[in-house]
Amino acid sequence: MLELFIKNIKIDAEGRIVIAIHDQFSEYLIKDDSKKMIKETLEKILTTDFVKLEVAKTSARVTVAEGQSETCKQLIEAEMKKAAEMAAAFMSQMNQGQES
């Protein structure tokens, strides 16, 4: 499900978590309100391990506390999977509502 939105999630040479999205979602990613929501979500799930968010057209880089990259990457992936599942369930309900 997540692969519909995300190309990949990896850790770069500096230990930052890099999340690459598919090109068709780039317009959404660069909006100020989207950046704010993403940052707030990261601060909530990573708490004190969150350091900085950098957003480009088709990717986001998340700097976390030293030595916490892998743990934080797993937390981010889990949160993104939950969000994708909720979106899919919502879309399914919308489709069922239209068929009635």
N, C-alpha and C positions, 0 to 999 in steps of 0.2 A: 504494500500500500504506500509506504513512504517513498518508494522509488518513482512514484508518479510526480512528485514535487522536487525531490532531492537527487542530484547526480551522484554526489558522494560526500562523505564526512571523513576527514583525515586530520592527522596531526602533522604540522609542518616542522621544518628543521629548528625553529625557535620555540617549539612546544605549544604553539597556538592551535586551536581547533578551527579548521577551515571547513565551512559548510557551503558546498556549491549547489546552486539550484538550476533547474531547467530554464532556458532562455525565456520561455513564455511567461514566467512569473517575475521577470526582472523589474517590470514597471511597479509591481506591488512592493518589492523589497526596498526600493530606493525612496519610497514615500516617508515623510517625517513621522507620521503617526505609526507607521509600521515599524520603523526603527525604534521608536519609543516603546512600543508594545514588546518587541523582541528583547530590548534591553531590560525592561521590567521583569519579563519572564525569566531571563537568564539570572538576574539578581535574586529572584525568588528561589529558583531551583539550585543554584550554585552557592548561594549565600556568600560567605566570606572568601570563597575561592574565586569569585568573579573579579576580574581586574578591568577589562576594557573590551568594548565591541567596536569593530570597524566594518562598515558595510560598503561594498562595491556593487556594481550593477547586477552581477550574477553570483555573488558570494558574500559570505560574512566570516570575519575572523574574530575569534573569541580568545582573548588573552586571559589565562587563569593563573592561580598561584603556582609557583614553581613546584614541580613534582606531582601535580594534580591533573595533568592533561588527560590521561587515560580514564581516570575515574570520572572526571567532568564530561568527557566525550560520551561515556556510557549513560550518564544522567541526561544529557541533551538528547541522545538517541531515544531513550525511553520516553521522554516527554514529547518528542516529536511523533513517535508512534502512537501515543495516546491521543494526541491532537488529530492525527490523520484518521484514526479509527472513529473518533467523535464526528469528524467532518463527513466521513463515509456514511455513518449511521444517520446523520442529519439529512444528507442527500437522498438516502434510501427512503426516509420518511416523507420527504418532499415529493419524491416520485410516486410513492404509494398514494399520497394525498391527491395528486393530480389525476391518477387513474380512477379514482372513485367517482 
